[in-house]
Amino acid sequence: MNKPAATLAVQGLSKSFGGVHAVTDVSFEVDKGELLALIGPNGAGKTTCFNMLMGQLKPTSGLVYLNGEKITGMRPRKIWRKGVGRTFQITGTYQSMTVIENIQMALISHHKRLLSIKPYATRLYRDEAMSLLELVGMPEQAERACAILAYGDLKRLELAIALCHNPTLLLMDEPTAGMAPRERIRLMQLTADIVSERGISVLFTEHDMDVVFAHAHRIMVLNRGELIANGTVEQIRNDPMVQEVYLGGGSVFAKGEAHA
């Protein structure tokens, strides 16, 4: 029996800016329901890789497939329509709107109602929006203005917004950046639970090694745009090249030890 197509398949992805090679010949797959971490030092090419996957940057070479369909070079909105969600290191909610209104706006866009939302936009898709708020543990904050939310709650709201179009793949760029340690754990546990419940695939970048080791099913390591390791938590923890290149050598991956 043939193996089913991976949710995301990347083949020979490269990006150059003039003579600078930001990403070089990167290939990998993300299977259905897999939580895959992409780690590496600052400047390794992680965000450039994400931007090519989501269509913000056109690859110099290489191919990207979503559920067996080539999406290389498609515009970001079309890739979003195909089933790719994304969260960003810096949240981008509408601060003047309430929590539920932010989700309703994403649902209105998903259902292609942006040109017909007046004057009843606040009535549209409320039940669907509340279901998403319940999923991320925020139903009691539905009517609060985003401007007064705690940062951790903004991150959970952003996750709910990213789930509005029922994506098969989530790209999460440093989802716990700026959060307190306990909030980081809660957000990634929530993400892991959603992955398990819905079978969504997640590719995420992260600097907190405790978060990565606790929740990733598999880990990839980028250095200077090249993929230098790809394996399980234990394989990455014990990889001498990863220890040397990523964190300067030594016993840097001791269990329970956090690294920013």
N, C-alpha and C positions, 0 to 999 in steps of 0.2 A: 504494500500500500504506500502510495506517495505521501510524503510529508505535506500537510497543508501549507499554503503560502503564509509567510510571516506577515504580521501586521505591518511592519516597516522593514524594508530591505534596502540597504545602501551599498552601492558598488563603486569603488574607486573614486570617491568624492574628493575633489581638490578645489582650492580657491587661492588665486594669487592676486596680489595688489602690486602691479608693476613687477619689481624683482623680488618682492617679499612673498614667501609661500606661507600663507596663514594656515591652510589645511592641505595635507598631502596624502592622496591615495588611501582614504579611510573607507573601510568596508565593515559592515556589521549587520545584524538582524535583531529585531525585537519581536518576540513571539507574543501571541495572544495571552493576556493576563500576566505579562512579565513586567516587573519593576526593575528597570535597568539604569544603573548610575553611570554617568560620564564624568570622571574627575580628572584633575590635572592642575598644575600651578597656574597662576594668573598669566594670561597671554598664551596659553597652550592652544587656543583655537576652539574652545567649547562653544562660545556664543556665535562665532562665525559659522560653525557647523550647524547650530540650531537655526540660524538665519537662512541658511541654504535649504534646510529641510522644510521650513515654513514659507519659503518663497521670497523673503525679503532681500536675499542675495542670489544672483545667478551663479551656479558653479562654473569654474573654469573648465572642469571636466567631471565626468562621473554621472551616475544614475541613481534616482530615488524612486522606490516603488511603495505604494500604500495598498495593502491587501491585494497585491499582484498587479495593480495598475500603475503605470508610469506617471509620476507627478512632477518630474524634473522640469523646472522652468515655469511652472504654473504660477499665477498670481496668488498672493496670500489669501485673499478672500475665497478663491476657487478651492484652494487646498483646505481651508476651513470648512467649506461646504462638503468636501469629500470625507470629512470626519476627523480632522486634526484640531485639537484644542491646545491653547498655550497659556501659561501663566508666566509673569515676568518678575525679575528681581525687584523692581519697583512697581508697586501696585498702581493701577490706572482707573480707578472707579470714578463715577460722577459724584463729587463731594457734596453738591447741593441737593442731590436726590436721596431718598430713603434707601435702606437696604433692599427692600422688595422691589422698589422702582428700578434699581440697577439691574436686577435679575429680569424684570419684565422687559426692559429695553433690549436685553440680549435675546430673550425669547421672541420679541416682536421682530427683530432682525432675522432670527432663524426661520420664522414663519412667513417672512417676506411681507410684512405689514407696515414697513417704515413710512410708506407714502399715504397711509390711511389711518394714522394713529390718533389724530385729533377728532373730537375733543375727549375721547373716552379711553385714552391710553392706560390710565390707572386701573381700568376694569379688566384689561386684557391679560389672560394667562396667569391670574393670581393664584389659582389652585396649583398650577404647575410650578410657579415660583415658590410657593410655600413648601411644596414637596422637596425642592432642592435645598431650601433653608433647613428643613428637618434633616436632610441627608448630612449636612455639614454642622448640625447642632446649633443652629441660630434662629429657630422660629420665633423666639421671644423678642428678637431684635429687629423684626420685620419693618417696623415703622420708625426706627431710629435713623437719624441723618448720618450718612457715611462720614461726614466731617468730624463727628465726635466719637467714632469707633476706635477702640484700641487697635494697635497695629496687627496683633495676632488675629483679631476678628476680620480685619480687612483682607488678610491672607486667606482666611476661610471663605469669605465672600467671593474673592477672586476665583477660588476653586469652584464654587457653585456656578459662577458665570461661565467658566470654561466648560462646564458640563451641560450647558443649556441646549446644545445641539446634538446631544448623545454621541460624543466622539468615540471612535475606536482607538485613538491614540492621543495621549496627552504629552506635551512637551513642557517641562517645568524647569525654568531657568532660575537656579538657586532659590527654591521655594521657601527656605527658612531663613534667608538673609535678613539680618536686623532683628530677629526674634530672640526672646529669652530662651534658655535651654529647655524649660518645661514646655513652652509653646512649640518649640521645634519638634519635640517628641510627639506631642498631641497632633500636630498637623500631619506629620508623616505617618503616624499610626492611622489617622483618618484616611489618608490617601491609600495606604495599604489595604484598609478595609474595603474601600470603594473598588479598588482593583480586583480584590477577591470576589466581591459581590456581583460586579457588573462585567468582569472579564475584560476590562479596559487595559490596554498596554500603556506603560509610562516610561518615558526616557527623561531623566532628570540630571541636572548638574548640581553639585553641592560641595562645599568646603568643609563641612562638619563631618569628620570621619565616624563619629559615633552614630550619627543619623544614617550615613551610608551603610555601615556595617550592620546596623540593626534592621534595616528594611530592604536593602537591595537584594534581588535574587541573583544578580550578576553585576560585575563592575568592569568598565572599560577605563583605560588610562591614556590620556593624550599628553604628549610633550612636544612642544615646538611644532604643533600641527600634525604630528604622526602618532598613530595608535601603537603604543608600545606594550600593552597588556590587555587581555580580555579573559576573564575567568570568574570563578566563584569568590566569595568573600575570603576563604582561607587561602586560595591560590594567590589572590592579590596581596593579602596580608603578608605572605611569605615570599613574595617575589623580590629578589635583590635589586633588580633594575628599578622597580617601582619605588622601593625604599630610598634608593640613591637619588633618582631623578626628581621624584615628587616631594619628598620630605627630607632630603639631605643625608640619607643613610642612617645607620644605627637601628636600635629597636624601637621604631617609630609607630608600629602598628600593634602595640600591646593592647590586649583586650581591655575595654572599659576606659581607654584613654582618649580624650577628645583632642582634636586638632582643628584649628580654624584655617 
